[in-house]
Amino acid sequence: MVLPPDVSAEDLASFRPAAPSLTGQPTGFGIVGAPTNLVAAASEQYLSGPLLGWDVTVRFVPSSYVFEYGDGASGQSSTGGASWEALGQAQFTPTATSHAYRERGTYPVRVSVQYTAAVNFGSGIWRPVTGLVTATSGTYDVQVVEARTALVGQTCAENPGGPGC
C-alpha cells in the first residue's frame, strides 16, 4: 500500500482560493484624521483535482487578514472586520480593521488573506499542509478628504444622533 505524500503550500500551485472582497466605510471615502473602516470577506473553500499523482480535495480556511492601506502603513487581523452597524458602533469610530489617513489623496487599499490548508486523499481524513497559501484582493481606492466642522446647538453627548456624532 502506497501512503499519501506530505504536502506543503508550494505543492498547491494549481489550487488557489478565490480572491477576497474588500470594501470600506464610508464607501470609497475617508476623512483626514478619522478612522476609515475597511471590511474584507473570505470564506472556507474546497477545491478538487490532481496533486502529486493523487486525486485530492483541498480545504482552505482563512486564518489572517493583512491590510495594506496604500499610504505605507499596514495592519493585521484575525478577521476581515465588520461594518460599524454590525459592530454596534457609531460612524468614524476605530475598529480592528480601520485606518486613519494623515493627508488628503487617493489611496489604493489591498487585503491579503492567509489560508491554512488541509488535503483529503480520498480517505476522509484531512491532513494539514505545511505553510500558508495567500490570496490578494484587487485594489479598493479610498479618496481621503478634509472635513470642516459646523456649529451645532447640542453636543454629541446631549444629542448622539446630531450632525457629526
N, C-alpha and C positions, 0 to 999 in steps of 0.2 A: 504494500500500500504506500503510495506517494503522499507525503504530508504537504499541505499548502505552504508556500514560502512566507517569510516575514516580509512585510510591505512598509515602505517609507513614503513620505509625502512626495518625494521626487518620482516615485514609480507611478503616481497618479496623473501624469501629464495629460492623458486623454480623458480624464474625469475632472471636470471643473464645475463648481457650483455657480449658479446664476449670480450676476452682479447685484449687489444690494441697491435698494432705492434710497433716495435722500431728499429731504425737504426741510423747510425751516419756517420759523415764525418770528416776525410777520413774514408772509410768503414773499421771498425774493428780496427782502429789505432788512436793514438793520439801522440802529441809531448809534452814533458815536458815543461810547462810554456805557451803553446799556446792553444787557445780555440779549444776544440773538439765539433763539432756541433752535437747535438742529436735531432732526429726528431721522434715524436710519432704520430700515427694515430689512431683515434677512430671516430665513426660516430653515428648519431642518430639511435636508434634501436627500433623495435616494437616486442613484444613477447605476444602471446596469450595463455590462459589456465585458469584453475580454481583457484580462490582465495577467501578464506573465504566463500565458498559455491556459488560463483558467477562465471560466465564465463566472463572474462575480457580481455582487451588488455592493456599492459603496455608499455609506451613510455619512453625510456631512452635518455637523452640529455647530452653529455659531458659538464661539467662546469669548471673543473680544472684538471691540469696535475701536478703530483708530481713526480719529477725525483729523484731517489736515485743513486748517481754517483759511488757508490762502494768503495769510499775512506772515508766514514763517512760524506760527505757533501751531501746536498740535495737542490733542488730548486723547485719552484712552478711557473706555468704559466697558463694563461687562454686559451692558445692554445698549440698544440703539437709541435709547431715550424715549420720551413720550411728549405729547402736546401739553401745554400749560393747563388746558381744560382737563385732560385725563389725570394730571398730577394734582388737580385742585389748587393750582397756583394762579396768581394774578399775572397778567402780561408783564413782560420785561423784568421778571424775577429770575435769578440764576437757577439752572438745572444742572444735572450731572453731565449734560452734553452741550451746554450753551457756551458762548464765547462773546466777550465784549471787544469790539474793534476800537482802536485808538484814533483812527483817521478816516476821513471820507474816502470813498473809492469803491471799485467793484472787485470782489474777492472770489476766486474760483475755489469752492469748497469740495472736498472729496472725503469719502469714507472707505476704509479697507476693513473688511470683516475677516477675521482669522477663524478658521474652522478646525475643529478636531475631526478626525475621520476614523472610520472602522470599516472593515471588509468582511463580507459573508461569502465564503467559498461554496455555498450551497448546502451547508450542513445545518444552518440555522444558528450557528454560533458566530457572534461578532468579534472579530479580532482587531484590537486597536492598531492604528497606523502610527508610526514614529514620525513626529514633526507636525507642522501645521500647514494647511492649504489656505491661501489668501485670495479673495475676490474683491475687486475695487469698483466703486461706482463711477459713473461719468461725473463731470463737474456740475455743481449746482452753484450758480452765481448769486452772490449776496451783494446788493448795492447798498452801501452804508452812507447815510446822510446825517446831517446835523438837524437837531430839533430845537426849536425855541419854546420857552415856557410862556404861559399866559397867566394873568392874574385871575383868580377864581374866588368865589365867596366863601368856600369852606375848605378845610384841609382834608387830606385823604383819610385821616382818622375819623373826621366828622362825617364825610360822605365818601365811602370807599368806591362807589360807582361813578364818582365825578371825573372830569377831564384829567387825564394824566395819571390816574390812580390804578 
